[in-house]
């Protein structure tokens, strides 16, 4: 309500109701007010965002589980390789004690590495390797080459052991190509 002076009545104040121009002709809340109803576009965006976040978390969990499986498999292979080196060292004791001692030390190192791999997370292992590569790039490159060579020899010998020999293939059949 607004007071207006009426000059005809001697300037006395008289109250006249006046409509509020801010709300006249509008239904619902004013633009500056905080409405509790949800905008359908905002609701859909929030739902999509939540689903994306959930999918990312599920994917991250899957990758972590796969990394743990691979880490465990790698530790198993290291342990198996250490056992093979130890066996070779035992066989070499009589023929060449010096070489047998080096092989025994290598087997112990492989066993320690296998245990270390089992104890650490995949992220810790990746971080350690990355730090070593930055500090000692030549040693890292040399180690990667040796590991690659050893892995290729191991895979080649494994493939030879699983494929049939020419003498084992029945006549009239061709040997499969790799």
C-alpha positions as CSV (number, residue, x, y, z in Angstrom):
1,X,0.0,0.0,0.0
2,X,1.1,3.4,-0.8
3,X,0.1,6.7,0.8
4,X,-0.8,9.6,-1.4
5,X,-1.7,13.1,-0.3
6,X,-5.0,14.4,-1.6
7,X,-4.7,18.1,-2.1
8,X,-8.5,18.5,-2.1
9,X,-8.8,17.2,1.4
10,X,-6.3,19.5,2.8
11,X,-3.2,17.4,2.3
12,X,-4.2,14.6,4.6
13,X,-2.8,11.2,3.8
14,X,-5.1,8.7,2.4
15,X,-4.3,5.0,1.8
16,X,-5.2,3.7,-1.6
17,X,-4.5,0.1,-2.5
18,X,-2.4,-0.2,-5.6
19,X,-1.6,-3.5,-7.3
20,X,2.0,-4.7,-7.2
21,X,3.4,-4.3,-10.7
22,X,6.1,-6.9,-10.0
23,X,3.7,-9.8,-9.7
24,X,0.8,-8.6,-11.8
25,X,0.1,-11.0,-14.7
26,X,2.6,-13.6,-13.5
27,X,1.9,-17.1,-12.1
28,X,4.5,-19.0,-10.2
29,X,7.6,-17.9,-8.6
30,X,9.4,-14.7,-9.6
31,X,12.7,-15.1,-11.5
32,X,14.9,-14.4,-8.5
33,X,13.1,-16.8,-6.1
34,X,14.4,-20.3,-5.3
35,X,11.8,-22.8,-6.5
36,X,12.0,-26.4,-5.1
37,X,10.7,-27.9,-8.3
38,X,13.3,-29.6,-10.6
39,X,14.0,-28.6,-14.1
40,X,13.7,-31.7,-16.4
41,X,16.9,-30.7,-18.3
42,X,18.9,-30.4,-15.0
43,X,17.4,-33.7,-13.8
44,X,18.5,-35.5,-17.0
45,X,21.9,-34.0,-16.9
46,X,22.4,-35.0,-13.2
47,X,21.3,-38.6,-14.1
48,X,23.7,-38.8,-17.0
49,X,26.5,-37.4,-14.8
50,X,25.8,-40.0,-12.1
51,X,25.6,-42.8,-14.6
52,X,28.9,-41.7,-16.2
53,X,30.5,-41.5,-12.8
54,X,29.2,-45.0,-11.9
55,X,30.5,-46.4,-15.2
56,X,33.9,-44.8,-14.6
57,X,34.2,-46.3,-11.2
58,X,33.1,-49.7,-12.5
59,X,35.7,-49.5,-15.2
60,X,38.4,-48.4,-12.8
61,X,37.6,-51.3,-10.6
62,X,37.7,-53.7,-13.5
63,X,41.1,-52.3,-14.6
64,X,42.4,-52.6,-11.1
65,X,41.3,-56.2,-10.8
66,X,42.8,-57.1,-14.2
67,X,46.1,-55.4,-13.1
68,X,46.1,-57.4,-9.9
69,X,45.6,-60.6,-11.9
70,X,48.4,-59.8,-14.3
71,X,50.6,-58.8,-11.4
72,X,50.0,-62.1,-9.7
73,X,50.6,-64.0,-13.0
74,X,53.8,-62.1,-13.5
75,X,55.0,-63.0,-9.9
76,X,54.1,-66.6,-10.6
77,X,56.2,-66.6,-13.8
78,X,59.1,-65.0,-11.9
79,X,58.9,-67.6,-9.2
80,X,58.8,-70.4,-11.9
81,X,61.8,-68.9,-13.6
82,X,63.7,-68.6,-10.3
83,X,63.0,-72.3,-9.7
84,X,64.4,-73.2,-13.1
85,X,67.5,-71.1,-12.5
86,X,68.0,-72.7,-9.1
87,X,67.6,-76.2,-10.7
88,X,70.2,-75.3,-13.3
89,X,72.5,-74.0,-10.6
90,X,72.2,-77.3,-8.7
91,X,73.1,-79.2,-11.8
92,X,76.1,-77.0,-12.5
93,X,77.6,-77.3,-9.0
94,X,79.9,-80.2,-9.8
95,X,80.9,-79.0,-13.3
96,X,81.3,-75.3,-12.6
97,X,80.9,-74.1,-9.0
98,X,81.6,-70.5,-9.9
99,X,78.8,-70.4,-12.5
100,X,76.5,-72.3,-10.2
101,X,77.1,-69.7,-7.5
102,X,76.1,-66.8,-9.9
103,X,73.0,-68.8,-11.0
104,X,72.1,-69.3,-7.3
105,X,72.4,-65.6,-6.6
106,X,70.3,-64.8,-9.7
107,X,67.6,-67.3,-8.5
108,X,67.6,-65.6,-5.1
109,X,67.2,-62.2,-6.7
110,X,64.3,-63.5,-8.8
111,X,62.6,-64.9,-5.7
112,X,63.0,-61.5,-3.9
113,X,61.6,-59.7,-6.9
114,X,58.7,-62.1,-7.1
115,X,57.9,-61.5,-3.4
116,X,58.2,-57.8,-3.9
117,X,55.8,-57.8,-6.8
118,X,53.3,-59.8,-4.8
119,X,53.5,-57.3,-1.8
120,X,53.0,-54.1,-3.9
121,X,50.1,-52.7,-5.8
122,X,50.2,-52.4,-9.6
123,X,50.3,-48.6,-9.2
124,X,53.3,-48.8,-6.8
125,X,55.1,-51.0,-9.3
126,X,54.5,-48.7,-12.2
127,X,55.6,-45.7,-10.2
128,X,58.8,-47.5,-9.1
129,X,59.6,-48.5,-12.7
130,X,58.9,-45.0,-13.9
131,X,61.2,-43.5,-11.3
132,X,64.0,-45.9,-12.1
133,X,63.6,-45.1,-15.9
134,X,64.0,-41.4,-15.1
135,X,67.0,-41.9,-12.8
136,X,68.8,-44.5,-14.9
137,X,67.6,-44.4,-18.5
138,X,70.5,-46.5,-19.9
139,X,70.1,-49.2,-17.3
140,X,66.3,-49.2,-17.9
141,X,66.7,-49.5,-21.6
142,X,69.3,-52.3,-21.3
143,X,67.2,-54.1,-18.8
144,X,64.2,-53.8,-21.1
145,X,66.2,-55.2,-24.0
146,X,67.4,-58.2,-21.9
147,X,63.9,-58.8,-20.6
148,X,62.5,-58.7,-24.1
149,X,65.2,-61.0,-25.4
150,X,64.6,-63.5,-22.6
151,X,60.8,-63.3,-23.0
152,X,61.1,-63.9,-26.8
153,X,63.3,-66.9,-26.2
154,X,61.0,-68.2,-23.5
155,X,57.9,-67.8,-25.8
156,X,59.8,-69.4,-28.8
157,X,60.8,-72.4,-26.7
158,X,57.3,-72.7,-25.3
159,X,55.8,-72.7,-28.8
160,X,58.2,-75.3,-29.9
161,X,57.3,-77.6,-27.0
162,X,53.5,-77.3,-27.8
163,X,53.6,-77.7,-31.6
164,X,53.9,-81.2,-33.0
165,X,57.2,-82.3,-34.5
166,X,57.5,-83.2,-38.2
167,X,57.9,-86.8,-37.3
168,X,54.7,-86.7,-35.2
169,X,52.6,-85.3,-38.1
170,X,50.7,-88.1,-40.0
171,X,51.8,-88.4,-43.6
172,X,49.6,-86.4,-46.0
173,X,49.0,-83.6,-43.6
174,X,50.8,-80.3,-43.7
175,X,52.5,-78.7,-40.8
176,X,50.6,-75.5,-39.6
177,X,52.5,-72.3,-40.1
178,X,53.0,-69.8,-37.3
